[in-house]
Amino acid sequence: MSQPSNAAHLQAFANLLLTASQSGCSDVHVRANAPPWGRRGGRLAPLGDGSVSSEAIAEFVQATAQRPVTGASVEYSFDVGDRLRARCHAFRDADGWALAIRLVPPAVPGFADLRLPPVAKSFAEPRPGLLLITGPMGSGKSTTAAAVLTAMASREPVRLITLEDPIEHRITGPQACVSQREIGRDAVNLEQGLHDVLREDADVLFVGEIRTSNELEVALHAADMGISVVATFHTAGAVQTITRLVAMHAPDAQQVARERLAESLRAVISQRLLPRKGSTSRVLATEVLVNGHTTRDCIRDPAKLKGVTAVLERSTDVGMHSFDQSLLQLCGSGLIEVEVAVAFASSPGNLRRALNLASMSAA
């Protein structure tokens, strides 16, 4: 295809992504010979009635991936001018090439913008240990991690290295020496990249996502060596996070894993994005575990692990809280509907009773 046609296709894609971002979309989906879709406030909606060919999508991928695309899928990130950054997953389906694109604002939001709990500021101190940011897909884990890393890079001189698949937010800071490495381009795989970091004089390491026991092992080893490790993990809450981390080890190694987690874990921030009352946007609900004497005992002893939620709820003085406490606060502030809070609650009956009591007290 001629260069003018290719340039026209690239400009059309750029216009689509900029328009989607301006209308509040977090994701854009493009399929061959079909109208594009956008996700706004967690819901999909069509973005006009035009369509694009599989050949045009393939041209776009070759132009933006900045690497040879030889397989049936590729993951990478790119900039749309200086106004927008995008994380792209390009793949083949029955109709040809298709795209799933996450839109990333060029500026990293601050803690207040994200409505992160105040205790999150203490996690931006580059202390040794493992900070996990967990939640389901699309819950804002990468954005929270970027806010923490940007705060670290702004406070004091640190050597900060990220391993991401692909790079999402650009991390900058006047006090930091930052290297962002993309898996598949700058490192063969995450496990090899993690081993490399141990030779690169890192003070802070960000792991885009821990998926395997080998990756977890190297991340824990880095934390044991005195590196401040920040990572994301696909779990719903603090108890499930610890349970899954332990289960990634062989049965005969799980007690040792509990001991290592008890010593190396700094904190767990679990999060979900919920529909905001009277709006198409969403609001953050969180659960926070801060590792201390009591939580270490719970991590070491599987019989005590189910008591972690009670520990969170009675330890608000150190910044801990459960999801249900966060939901109760969001309802009290008028940010989410009662039925939304109950639908996402860990203990719906208890939350509804707490909401009724709060309503009676207010009356």
Buried (B, 14 or more C-beta within 10 A) or exposed (E): EEEEEBEEBBEBBBEBBBBBBEEBBBBBBBBBEBBBBBBBBBEEEEBEEEEBBBBBBBBBBBBBBEEEBEEEEBBBBBEBEEEBBBBBBBBBEEEBBBBBBBBBEEEBBEBEEBBBBEBBBEBBEBEBBBBBBBBEEBBBBBBBBBBBBBBBBBBEEBBBBBBBBBBBBBBEBEEBBBBBBBBBBBBEBBBEBBBBBBEEEBBBBBBBBBBEBBBBBBBBBBBBEEBBBBBBBBBBBBBBBBBBBBEBBEEEEBBEBBEBBBBBBBBBBBBBBBBBBEEEEBBBBBBBBBBEEBBBBBBBEBEBBEBBBEBBEEBBEEBBBBBBBBBBBBBBEEBBBBEBBBEBBBBBEEBBEBBEEEEEEEE
